[in-house]
Amino acid sequence: MRTVSGPICILAVLLTAGVVPAGAQQPSAEQQMGALFADEWATRLRENPLLATSMGVTDYNGRLPGASPDDIDRRRRQTAAFMDRLARIDIEALPEGRRLDYELFGWMLRNRIESASYYPERIPFIADSGFHSGLLRAADGVNFRNPGDYDDYLLRLRAIPRYVDQNIANMRAGITDGFVAPRIVLESVLPTITAPAGQAVGDSAFFAPFKSLPDSLSETDRARLESEAREVIGGQVLSALGRLAEFLDTEYRLHARDSIGASEWPEGAEYYRQRIRAMTTLDLSPDEIHEIGMSEVARIRSEMLAIVEELQFQGGIDAFVTFLRTDPRFYAETAEQLIGHAALIAKKVDGILPGWFNLLPRTPYGIMPMPAEMAPTGTTARYWSAPRGGNRGGYYWLNTYALDQRPLYELPALTVHEAVPGHHLQIALARELQGVPEFRRTLGFTAFVEGWALYTEWLGIEMGIYTTPYEHFGRLSYEMWRACRLVIDTGIHAKGWTRDQAVAFLADNTSLSLTNVENEINRYIAWPGQALGYKLGELKIKELRRRAEDALGAEFDVRAFHDAVLANGALPLPILERRIDRFIARSLDAG
């Protein structure tokens, strides 16, 4: 494990206290910043034990985060103190190479402070997951080698009832304040809690580490650990989840909102503007975003229509979409077939990546079905990043529920988005960054992360990933999906759209299955602003590529451009733009 110790830790303590020993040289701006980063990172790992475990730090493997009002207030005061320390550092006194660290740390803290001012802990879930989902993977990243590792995990499990009760208390505060989830979101998230709560102990995800206890453990330890696990999971953990499900299904249901827009919450309009800034890193109004979306929808629809005409399909685009949604040739008969089809696409892309990227990650990835408790209300797929420590790679989770709603012609676009060169390539490279503070490796600005993944769907055209008109239509349908999000998200949360309006708009403009459409709309309702980052991020990256191509002409190297975009991990879009302008200037000088 890595711990913060030695001179930098002592310096952090002194700087936090505003003390410089008599006769000591005043710390440089770079030293002050290094101490600040070390202090914030150590604090973050202590406050978020699940993050610590995923980063290979074992000190907190027996703990869960705190969610009480005191815990929340303490974290807010910590963030304010870190921001105060950052403000006292003179950025002009920093070496040029360290100023990006300063800027990114400031973005991170400001987002945290702005978000915290709305007390988001009052709604600790979205449509298909929430704080409870992390609990189901409480063992992820733990290297189980000796009895102590299992004992720590049992301590973590014993903390689940406390953590569940604290989150219930926060939701009760939301009921009092009028900050409650829409009823449709409650209906979506409930199955993700009731399903694991109703499992037998031996089938529970919590029990998984005890199913294959290593032979190196003594028979006495093996018997003790399995017995304690059954007692803790059966007597405490599952009952806590049951208590959470009962609370949501009875008390919370009585107060859940029939309205769906963020504008219906107290201070809802201001909250939604904050969510736009956080998710897009841009200062755009809902009206501006809505108009961008409508323009993109019109452009993409014309390209979709061109494919329908190319195929000489009779009946127009709407009839073509119905054909795609209902013809069995476009659907796998088994989950294994669906995953196998995705795996073939993924391996094809793996083989051609060096033609498009100089820098590739060392961390591997795999493909697996989305967890059963998430799948019925879950999105089409998700990426699950690798924990530090090497006990597994990244995972592309593919939703294998309702196979007649998972068209094969969409798999190429979906696979490049979630695996390579999309999420896995970008996130793994960020985790593997060298010579940067720890916080940089975990930054996840939505507009960058999701914008990059959507850009790679478009890049797949150049890479030769799409081999049939149906697959090209599937990619366009996915791009249309993200353009529709700009219209729908702002429609729901700023313009008073109903859920039926949103469902109709997405269904009418994409070839997404109706199950996916329903689940997606629930997601936008539950997670204001998040869906905006995809298309706005992609548009910015494509704009920057055109700028580089125009400036460099025949000297433009797509591999160098991609490396420049990814070189610093996730960035706010305005900072990315400045970095690419520098890349262009350096390339011109070198030429």
Number of C-alpha atoms within 10 A of each C-alpha: 10 9 11 12 9 8 10 17 18 13 21 21 15 14 18 16 9 9 10 13 8 7 6 7 8 11 13 13 18 18 17 21 25 20 23 25 21 21 19 19 17 17 14 17 19 18 20 16 23 27 20 23 26 21 21 18 21 20 16 20 26 21 23 23 18 18 20 17 13 10 12 15 13 13 19 16 12 15 21 16 14 19 18 11 16 21 12 11 18 14 18 9 12 17 11 9 8 16 15 18 17 20 15 18 21 16 15 19 16 16 16 16 16 15 15 16 10 16 14 14 21 21 21 15 19 20 28 26 20 15 15 20 16 12 20 18 13 23 24 17 24 24 16 18 12 14 18 11 15 24 17 19 23 21 15 21 23 20 18 23 18 15 20 20 17 17 22 22 17 21 23 20 17 20 19 11 12 16 25 21 30 21 17 20 24 23 17 21 24 20 19 25 25 19 16 22 21 14 13 13 21 15 12 17 17 24 20 14 18 17 10 9 20 14 8 11 13 13 10 8 15 17 13 12 18 17 12 13 24 18 13 20 23 19 13 17 23 24 16 20 22 18 19 21 20 16 15 21 15 10 12 21 17 11 19 19 20 10 19 23 28 27 18 16 19 13 12 17 17 14 19 22 19 20 20 24 17 25 25 26 24 16 12 12 14 22 15 12 19 22 14 17 24 16 12 19 22 13 13 18 16 10 13 22 15 14 17 21 12 10 10 10 13 10 9 12 21 16 13 15 20 12 14 20 19 14 11 12 11 18 19 20 12 14 16 13 15 21 20 14 16 22 18 13 20 22 11 13 21 14 9 13 17 12 10 19 16 13 17 15 15 11 19 13 19 15 20 15 19 22 17 15 20 21 21 19 26 26 21 21 19 19 20 19 19 23 20 19 16 11 12 16 18 21 21 26 22 26 26 25 20 12 16 19 20 23 23 21 22 23 24 24 29 25 26 28 28 27 27 22 25 25 26 28 25 23 26 22 21 21 22 15 16 11 6 12 16 17 17 20 19 15 19 18 22 24 30 29 24 25 27 28 30 30 23 22 28 20 18 19 14 11 15 11 21 22 11 10 15 18 19 23 23 26 25 23 22 20 24 25 23 26 29 26 30 28 26 29 28 29 20 23 24 21 16 16 17 15 20 10 14 25 18 13 17 25 20 13 21 26 27 26 18 16 17 19 21 20 20 24 23 27 23 25 25 25 17 23 27 20 26 30 28 26 29 26 28 25 18 20 24 16 13 20 18 12 15 22 17 11 15 16 10 8 12 17 15 16 16 17 21 17 15 18 23 21 17 19 24 25 26 24 21 11 15 21 17 12 18 19 15 13 17 21 15 11 17 13 8 7 8
